[in-house]
Amino acid sequence: MKPEQLQEKLNELNVLQQRLGIFTQQRQHLEMSKSEIETSANEVSKAKGKVYSLTGNVIIEKDAKKLKSELISQKKDIDKHLTTVSKQEEKLKDRALKIQTEVTKGLKDDKSK
């Protein structure tokens, strides 16, 4: 592999690793949000009295069944987004691994010449 091609592959690998970092952060954020929603839904289910929801800077009393339904809907939305982000993350990992293999092979070929 020519030095220019090798440099191009290294640059592409660098960009992929940066993008992969962004997707990883997004996935972690979504997983944390999902966990918080699940915890909230469980607490709403256990509630024996009034339940409240934070809307902006205001706390509003809500019907427990309605609030739980809203939380379940939010969780489903996050699950869909999480699936999409995870798939994109896996594609980037696969592409980065392929390029890394090409770069390693290119370096070995250059050394053997």
Secondary structure, 3 states (H helix, E strand, C coil): CCHHHHHHHHHHHHHHHHHHHHHHHHHHHHHHHHHHHHHHHHHHHHCCCCEEEEECCEEEEECHHHHHHHHHHHHHHHHHHHHHHHHHHHHHHHHHHHHHHHHHHHHHHHHHC
